[in-house]
């Protein structure tokens, strides 16, 4: 057991990389449609946002720090003219939260220009920097490294080849060098391009408008602009969209194609009104709650969710258990990360800004409190304290996923294992730290079984320590991953594999 508990100023939520969107639509207000789509993807990144547009000749990029409506207004959108556009909302998992690292990333020269927006995290950035003779100080993020690699490859092609497909050739040459999670949308010439890594860690959808095509991280971004879902971009697929239609290329070796969608897309990230793999996120989360009620029943008066992502799970738990469902908390949706507070009173106040119990609902009740996951646990600890202060008789915590014990290197900000409470404490120790009367997690089999078939093809490394692709030795060494989660030693720096 670790000797230390999480620092009190750390958030208990998981941060995910980004949301991406692209549209090819002659005659359509592409920048305005991109703005609306980014609104629908705001939950995937709230630190910065940006839009790039092109008319096939000139490209314009506008980006800034903060939420989408704080950055863009009618005046700024009116200046973004063109029939192809991409957009991005960012959460900084690689690279600091600065304007320099806001996306889309742009590269341009006298002959060529392109823009790129990235959802995911690369794991071989150090290797890629060595290929370019650059240092970490020369770039702001892994997305910057990709853009630089592509720009250099493109310059070589342009110097020797006047073929209009020079960008395509440069892209297909660059992509196989990348390792990790990457769903890209790109602008080049008058084309919209979508890329999904060979494991498909992060989602990407192709949609159709009457007069155009769209790409998006989630289906609600298509819904909001009136587009219909055509299909998911397949792992390892590169989609090109232009006046001739839609066509695909497959630059990755067959042995690298191994679908591993992040299982936390279903647990936490994706909007409940969306779909993944033809599966309703809302219904999947309700089934998680039903299964959790079977695995971990409680003698209680009321089931209450910690909003928002755990609401469907709480509905399922209540339905299966027969315990009434109730809304016991009000969430302030206008607050980002909780500020650092030096005292217990201020920490509790900081959490209450974001989440406040409804005293008349919880007072005197034995509560089953449903949450989607526990990462660092500090916010949840304050939440339990608040609900007890509001008069709850008992607090039984039920978690809609297994213990989060292992770092993620594919787009979530949990690369430091020492800060994951379940990696350092037993379930009963966590219960005691949180101040709950009982604590139970959904089993891994229960989580997998809550998905509609096929139930395979997920990355659940954060829950199991079994990584679907080999990790560089520096990541293994830096995050205490030199041993198998079962306790068996691994050979050298070989990644733990499924």
C-alpha positions as a printed Julia matrix, in Angstrom:
498×3 Matrix{Float64}:
   0.0     0.0     0.0
   1.22    3.51   -0.78
   1.93    5.68    2.21
   0.32    8.82    0.85
  -3.19    9.81   -0.14
  -4.16   12.08   -3.06
  -3.46   15.76   -2.7
  -6.54   17.74   -1.76
  -6.3    20.17   -4.64
  -6.59   17.57   -7.39
  -9.72   16.99   -9.42
 -11.3    13.55   -9.45
 -12.42   13.69  -13.07
 -10.72   12.23  -16.11
  -9.62   14.61  -18.83
  -9.89   13.39  -22.38
  -7.9    14.62  -25.32
 -10.2    16.45  -27.74
 -13.17   16.63  -30.04
 -12.71   16.99  -33.8
 -15.03   17.92  -36.65
 -14.73   18.48  -40.38
 -17.1    19.48  -43.18
 -16.87   19.51  -46.98
 -19.81   21.52  -48.29
 -19.74   23.85  -51.31
 -22.33   26.58  -50.85
 -22.82   25.81  -47.15
 -21.98   28.12  -44.22
 -19.17   25.8   -43.17
 -17.71   27.92  -40.37
 -21.12   28.38  -38.74
 -21.89   24.67  -39.0
 -18.49   23.87  -37.53
 -19.21   26.24  -34.65
 -22.48   24.42  -33.9
 -20.77   21.04  -34.08
 -18.04   22.17  -31.69
 -20.76   23.19  -29.26
 -21.94   19.57  -29.35
 -18.36   18.4   -28.71
 -17.57   20.92  -25.98
 -17.61   18.2   -23.29
 -14.54   16.59  -24.89
 -12.35   19.65  -24.4
 -12.87   22.95  -22.62
  -9.44   24.59  -22.6
  -9.28   25.87  -26.17
 -11.03   25.65  -29.51
 -10.36   26.55  -33.12
 -11.66   26.51  -36.69
  -9.76   26.35  -39.98
 -11.4    26.97  -43.38
 -10.27   26.96  -46.99
 -11.7    27.79  -50.37
  -9.13   25.57  -52.05
  -6.7    28.46  -52.55
  -6.38   30.3   -49.25
  -6.66   28.93  -45.76
  -7.59   30.77  -42.58
  -7.25   29.57  -38.98
  -8.86   31.18  -35.94
  -8.46   29.75  -32.43
  -8.39   30.83  -28.82
  -8.44   29.81  -25.19
 -11.67   28.94  -23.4
 -15.08   27.68  -24.4
 -16.42   27.76  -27.95
 -18.94   30.63  -27.43
 -16.3    32.7   -25.6
 -13.98   32.5   -28.62
 -16.27   32.82  -31.62
 -18.92   35.37  -32.45
 -20.72   36.33  -35.65
 -17.96   38.72  -36.69
 -15.2    36.12  -36.37
 -17.24   33.41  -38.06
 -18.1    35.72  -40.97
 -14.38   36.13  -41.66
 -13.94   32.36  -41.99
 -15.08   31.73  -45.55
 -14.58   28.58  -47.59
 -16.29   25.36  -48.55
 -14.1    23.09  -46.39
 -13.61   23.51  -42.65
 -12.35   21.66  -39.59
 -12.79   22.39  -35.91
 -11.3    21.31  -32.61
 -11.99   21.45  -28.88
  -8.98   20.69  -26.72
  -8.15   19.14  -23.39
  -4.38   19.2   -22.88
  -3.12   15.68  -22.2
   0.1    16.26  -24.17
   1.48   19.79  -24.16
   0.51   22.59  -21.84
  -2.72   24.56  -21.97
  -1.54   27.57  -23.98
  -2.64   29.4   -27.12
   0.33   27.94  -28.98
  -1.06   24.45  -28.43
  -4.62   25.3   -29.4
  -5.67   23.61  -32.63
  -6.06   23.23  -35.58
  -2.31   23.14  -36.22
  -1.32   24.95  -39.43
   1.63   24.53  -41.74
   2.09   26.47  -44.95
   4.6    27.34  -47.63
   4.58   29.09  -50.99
   3.28   25.96  -52.7
   1.28   24.07  -50.09
  -0.62   24.51  -46.86
  -2.61   22.28  -44.56
  -4.32   22.25  -41.15
  -4.68   19.37  -38.73
  -6.85   18.66  -35.66
  -6.03   15.7   -33.42
  -7.92   13.61  -30.88
  -5.67   11.19  -28.98
  -2.1    10.81  -27.77
   1.02    9.48  -29.49
   3.35    7.25  -27.5
   6.46    7.53  -29.72
   6.89   11.31  -29.71
  10.51   11.03  -28.55
  11.33    8.76  -31.5
   9.58   11.13  -33.91
  11.52   14.11  -32.54
  14.76   12.26  -33.21
  13.68   11.68  -36.8
  13.29   15.44  -37.28
  16.38   16.46  -35.25
  14.07   18.51  -33.04
  13.77   18.76  -29.26
  10.73   18.95  -27.03
  11.36   22.69  -26.69
  10.84   23.12  -30.44
   7.25   21.85  -30.42
   4.25   22.34  -28.21
   2.51   18.97  -28.44
   2.51   15.62  -30.2
   0.1    17.11  -32.75
   2.77   19.7   -33.54
   5.26   16.89  -34.15
   2.9    15.2   -36.61
   2.41   18.45  -38.48
   6.16   19.01  -38.67
   6.82   15.47  -39.92
   4.12   15.85  -42.54
   5.36   19.28  -43.62
   8.89   17.96  -44.14
   7.68   14.92  -46.06
   5.46   17.15  -48.16
   8.34   19.52  -48.92
  10.36   16.59  -50.2
   7.51   15.44  -52.43
   6.8    18.93  -53.78
  10.46   19.43  -54.59
  10.55   16.3   -56.73
   6.95   15.81  -57.81
   4.43   18.31  -59.17
   1.7    15.68  -58.88
  -1.49   17.17  -57.36
  -1.56   14.11  -55.11
   1.72   15.08  -53.43
  -0.02   15.75  -50.11
  -1.75   12.4   -50.2
   1.56   10.64  -50.84
   3.27   12.55  -48.04
   0.45   11.73  -45.62
   0.39    8.03  -46.46
   4.17    7.92  -45.99
   4.02    9.71  -42.61
   1.13    7.92  -40.92
   2.77    4.48  -40.52
   5.5     6.14  -38.43
   2.97    7.11  -35.74
   2.21    4.96  -32.69
  -0.61    5.49  -30.24
  -4.04    7.07  -30.48
  -4.88    9.47  -33.28
  -8.13   10.44  -34.92
  -7.29   13.3   -37.28
  -9.36   15.66  -39.41
  -7.35   17.66  -41.92
  -7.61   20.3   -44.63
  -5.33   20.21  -47.66
  -6.07   21.93  -50.96
  -9.83   21.65  -51.32
 -10.02   18.27  -49.61
 -11.26   17.15  -46.23
  -9.36   14.19  -44.82
 -10.1    11.88  -41.9
  -7.65    9.45  -40.28
  -8.17    6.83  -37.6
  -5.27    4.94  -36.02
  -5.06    1.17  -36.63
  -6.38    0.44  -33.13
  -9.26    2.89  -33.36
  -8.67    4.07  -29.79
 -10.69    7.24  -30.35
 -13.95    7.39  -32.33
 -14.49    9.09  -35.69
 -17.69    9.13  -37.75
 -18.49    9.86  -41.39
 -21.76   11.7   -41.98
 -23.77   12.97  -44.95
 -25.47   16.26  -45.68
 -27.65   16.86  -48.73
 -24.85   18.92  -50.26
 -21.8    17.74  -48.39
 -19.93   15.39  -46.1
 -18.87   15.62  -42.47
 -16.49   13.94  -40.04
 -16.93   14.07  -36.26
 -15.79   12.49  -32.99
 -19.38   11.79  -31.94
 -22.79   11.4   -33.58
 -24.44   14.3   -31.67
 -22.19   16.69  -33.62
 -23.79   15.31  -36.79
 -27.28   15.49  -35.33
 -27.0    19.16  -34.42
 -26.26   20.24  -38.0
 -28.8    17.9   -39.59
 -26.32   15.36  -40.96
 -27.04   11.64  -41.09
 -24.58    9.02  -39.87
 -23.11    6.97  -42.7
 -20.7     4.83  -40.66
 -17.72    4.88  -38.35
 -14.34    5.44  -39.94
 -12.64    2.06  -39.63
  -9.44    1.59  -37.59
  -6.49    2.18  -39.93
  -8.6     3.95  -42.57
  -7.77    7.26  -44.24
 -10.77    8.99  -45.9
 -10.37   11.63  -48.61
 -13.36   13.84  -49.47
 -13.44   16.21  -52.45
 -15.49   17.07  -55.52
 -15.07   13.55  -56.85
 -16.66   12.01  -53.76
 -15.29    9.87  -50.93
 -12.52    7.31  -51.21
 -10.3     5.48  -48.75
  -6.69    4.42  -48.4
  -5.16    1.9   -45.96
  -1.53    2.82  -45.23
  -1.0     0.6   -42.19
   0.32   -2.95  -42.27
  -2.39   -5.58  -41.79
  -0.82   -6.85  -38.56
  -1.27   -3.41  -36.99
  -5.04   -3.37  -37.51
  -6.44   -4.38  -34.12
  -9.62   -2.51  -33.05
  -9.35   -1.34  -29.43
 -11.9     1.41  -28.8
 -11.38    3.04  -25.4
 -13.91    1.43  -23.06
 -14.26    4.72  -21.18
 -16.03    6.18  -24.2
 -18.99    4.1   -22.99
 -18.38    4.72  -19.28
 -17.74    8.46  -19.27
 -16.66   10.39  -22.36
 -19.34   10.0   -25.01
 -22.6    11.91  -24.76
 -25.54    9.7   -23.74
 -27.49   10.73  -26.86
 -24.74    9.33  -29.07
 -23.97    5.93  -30.49
 -20.81    3.87  -30.83
 -20.54    0.61  -32.77
 -24.26    0.88  -33.43
 -24.89    0.87  -29.67
 -26.82    3.52  -27.72
 -24.58    5.05  -25.05
 -27.64    5.73  -22.89
 -28.86    2.13  -23.0
 -25.39    0.69  -22.41
 -24.98    2.83  -19.28
 -28.4     1.78  -18.03
 -27.38   -1.86  -18.41
 -24.2    -1.1   -16.43
 -26.39    0.17  -13.6
 -28.66   -2.87  -13.77
 -25.67   -5.2   -13.59
 -24.16   -3.22  -10.73
 -27.42   -3.65   -8.8
 -27.16   -7.41   -9.3
 -23.53   -7.52   -8.23
 -23.7    -5.04   -5.35
 -27.18   -4.67   -3.85
 -27.78   -2.21   -1.02
 -30.45   -1.76    1.63
 -31.36    1.86    0.95
 -34.19    4.36    0.43
 -33.05    6.26   -2.66
 -30.72    5.92   -5.65
 -29.07    9.22   -6.62
 -26.57    9.86   -9.42
 -23.64   12.24   -9.39
 -24.51   14.08  -12.61
 -24.18   13.91  -15.52
 -22.59   10.76  -16.93
 -23.81    8.49  -14.12
 -27.5     9.38  -14.54
 -28.35    6.5   -16.93
 -26.48    4.05  -14.68
 -28.43    5.25  -11.65
 -31.67    4.8   -13.58
 -30.66    1.23  -14.37
 -29.64    0.51  -10.77
 -32.97    1.83   -9.48
 -34.98   -0.16  -12.03
 -33.17   -3.41  -11.24
 -33.09   -2.96   -7.45
 -36.59   -1.55   -7.0
 -35.2     1.33   -4.95
 -36.7     4.68   -6.0
 -34.58    6.98   -8.17
 -34.09   10.59   -7.11
 -32.11   13.64   -8.21
 -30.08   14.42   -5.12
 -27.59   16.89   -6.59
 -27.66   20.04   -8.7
 -24.69   20.5   -11.03
 -23.37   23.88  -12.12
 -22.59   23.37  -15.8
 -20.68   26.62  -16.15
 -17.72   25.66  -13.98
 -14.54   23.99  -15.18
 -11.84   22.61  -12.89
 -12.16   23.25   -9.18
  -9.73   25.91   -8.01
  -6.96   25.07   -5.52
  -8.14   25.73   -1.99
  -5.84   25.7     1.06
  -8.33   24.78    3.79
 -11.01   22.12    4.28
 -13.76   24.75    4.37
 -12.64   26.28    1.08
 -12.19   22.89   -0.56
 -15.73   21.96    0.35
 -16.97   25.3    -0.96
 -15.04   24.78   -4.2
 -16.72   21.41   -4.77
 -20.11   22.9    -3.87
 -19.69   25.46   -6.64
 -19.81   22.54   -9.08
 -22.15   20.17   -7.24
 -24.61   20.86   -4.45
 -26.82   18.33   -2.63
 -30.57   18.96   -2.38
 -31.12   18.8     1.36
 -34.87   18.05    1.32
 -34.25   15.08   -1.01
 -31.33   13.43    0.82
 -32.07   14.33    4.44
 -32.66   11.26    6.61
 -32.29    8.91    3.63
 -30.1     5.87    3.18
 -28.59    6.7    -0.19
 -27.09    4.64   -2.98
 -24.84    7.22   -4.67
 -23.87    6.25   -8.23
 -20.73    7.55   -9.94
 -19.1     6.49  -13.2
 -15.55    6.04  -11.9
 -13.08    6.92   -9.16
  -9.72    8.25  -10.31
  -8.07   10.41   -7.64
 -11.09   10.46   -5.29
 -10.63   13.93   -3.78
 -13.76   15.48   -5.28
 -15.84   12.42   -4.42
 -14.59   12.59   -0.84
 -15.83   16.16   -0.53
 -19.12   15.14   -2.14
 -19.68   12.43    0.48
 -18.92   14.95    3.23
 -21.42   17.4     1.78
 -24.22   14.86    1.46
 -23.67   13.74    5.04
 -23.75   17.35    6.17
 -27.04   17.69    4.29
 -28.47   14.97    6.54
 -28.02   11.68    4.67
 -28.35    8.77    7.1
 -26.13    6.4     5.1
 -24.04    6.71    1.95
 -23.45    3.58   -0.14
 -21.2     4.29   -3.12
 -21.65    2.23   -6.28
 -19.26    2.74   -9.18
 -20.19    1.95  -12.81
 -16.71    0.7   -13.74
 -13.96   -1.42  -12.16
 -11.15    0.17  -10.11
  -9.04    2.53  -12.23
  -5.52    1.28  -11.43
  -3.3     1.84  -14.46
  -2.16    4.87  -16.46
  -3.57    5.71  -19.87
  -1.22    6.79  -22.65
  -3.84    7.05  -25.38
  -5.67   10.28  -24.61
  -6.6    10.48  -20.93
  -4.66   12.6   -18.44
  -3.83    9.75  -16.03
  -0.21    8.94  -16.92
   0.98    9.22  -13.29
   0.07    5.99  -11.53
   0.98    7.34   -8.1
  -2.09    9.6    -8.27
  -4.57    6.81   -9.02
  -6.12    5.94   -5.68
  -7.06    2.36   -6.64
  -3.43    1.67   -7.58
  -2.37    2.46   -4.04
  -5.25    1.52   -1.73
  -7.57   -1.46   -1.27
 -11.3    -1.05   -1.87
 -11.95   -0.94    1.88
  -9.19    1.65    2.36
 -10.77    3.76   -0.39
 -14.17    3.42    1.31
 -12.65    4.61    4.58
 -10.88    7.51    2.86
 -14.13    8.57    1.18
 -16.14    8.25    4.39
 -18.78    5.97    2.85
 -20.73    3.22    4.59
 -20.01    0.84    1.72
 -18.25    0.9    -1.64
 -18.58   -1.48   -4.59
 -17.36   -1.36   -8.19
 -18.85   -2.97  -11.28
 -16.79   -6.01  -12.28
 -14.87   -6.07  -15.55
 -17.04   -8.93  -16.81
 -20.09   -6.94  -15.78
 -18.87   -3.9   -17.7
 -18.07   -5.89  -20.82
 -21.34   -7.77  -20.58
 -23.26   -4.48  -20.56
 -22.17   -3.8   -24.14
 -24.22   -5.09  -27.04
 -22.31   -7.66  -29.16
 -19.57   -7.59  -30.21
 -18.25   -7.15  -26.68
 -14.6    -7.48  -27.65
 -12.2    -5.06  -29.24
 -11.89   -2.59  -26.37
  -8.86   -1.03  -24.73
  -9.29   -1.49  -20.97
  -5.63   -1.05  -20.01
  -6.51    1.51  -17.33
  -8.51   -1.22  -15.57
  -6.31   -4.24  -16.24
  -2.77   -3.04  -16.97
  -2.83   -5.01  -20.23
  -1.86   -2.6   -23.03
  -2.85   -3.49  -26.59
   0.34   -2.09  -28.13
   3.93   -2.07  -26.98
   4.89    0.92  -24.86
   8.27    2.67  -25.07
  10.61    1.84  -22.24
  10.6     5.41  -20.91
   6.84    5.24  -20.36
   7.12    1.93  -18.57
   9.96    3.16  -16.36
   8.37    6.5   -15.59
   5.05    5.08  -14.45
   5.95    1.99  -12.44
   4.84   -0.41  -15.14
   7.76   -2.78  -14.93
   5.62   -5.53  -13.39
   2.53   -7.35  -14.54
  -0.62   -6.41  -12.53
  -0.83  -10.05  -11.49
   2.53   -9.62   -9.73
   4.53  -11.6   -12.28
   7.65   -9.82  -13.58
   7.92   -8.9   -17.24
  11.02   -9.28  -19.36
  12.85   -5.98  -19.44
  10.74   -3.11  -20.74
   8.33   -5.19  -22.78
   4.8    -3.84  -22.59
   2.13   -5.82  -20.82
  -0.09   -7.11  -23.61
  -3.54   -8.63  -23.77
